[in-house]
Amino acid sequence: MSFDSPVFSSKIRSLAVLSDIHGNIRALDAVLDDITEQDIDAVVCNGDYVTSSAHSVEVVQRVRQLG
């Protein structure tokens, strides 16, 4: 999975916005799978990735992998 498209490119036809994940790794993985299936051109990460959840570290790692 690669999200290398620049955010402000005229070539972007579809955009996904991620926010309010709050450490929910299962939901994040489901959304990333859906983004891949929908052929989204770019992803914007808007914050609220972590909480006191046991999976917050995994969420941060996954978001960082997006680039």
GIGI-V904939 format. One record per residue. N is the residue number from 1. PSI is psi in whole degrees, -180 to 180 (NA if undefined). NEAR is the number of other ideal C-beta (glycine too) atoms within 8 Angstrom. Layout:
# GIGI-V904939
n: <N	N>
psi: <PSI	PSI>
near: <NEAR	NEAR>
This chain:
# GIGI-V904939
n: <1	2	3	4	5	6	7	8	9	10	11	12	13	14	15	16	17	18	19	20	21	22	23	24	25	26	27	28	29	30	31	32	33	34	35	36	37	38	39	40	41	42	43	44	45	46	47	48	49	50	51	52	53	54	55	56	57	58	59	60	61	62	63	64	65	66	67>
psi: <131	136	63	-7	133	146	-38	52	143	-11	-8	121	-24	141	135	139	123	131	165	45	-39	42	11	87	-36	-45	-41	-47	-39	-42	-42	-38	-43	-40	-43	-43	-32	-3	50	137	-34	155	134	128	121	-1	-176	53	-33	162	-160	13	151	-14	11	-39	-43	-39	-47	-44	-44	-43	-41	-31	-21	-24	NA>
near: <6	4	9	4	9	6	8	4	8	3	6	12	4	9	10	11	7	11	8	4	13	9	13	10	10	6	8	13	9	8	10	10	8	8	11	9	6	8	6	11	9	13	11	9	9	7	5	8	11	10	6	4	10	4	9	12	6	8	16	10	8	12	12	6	6	9	5>
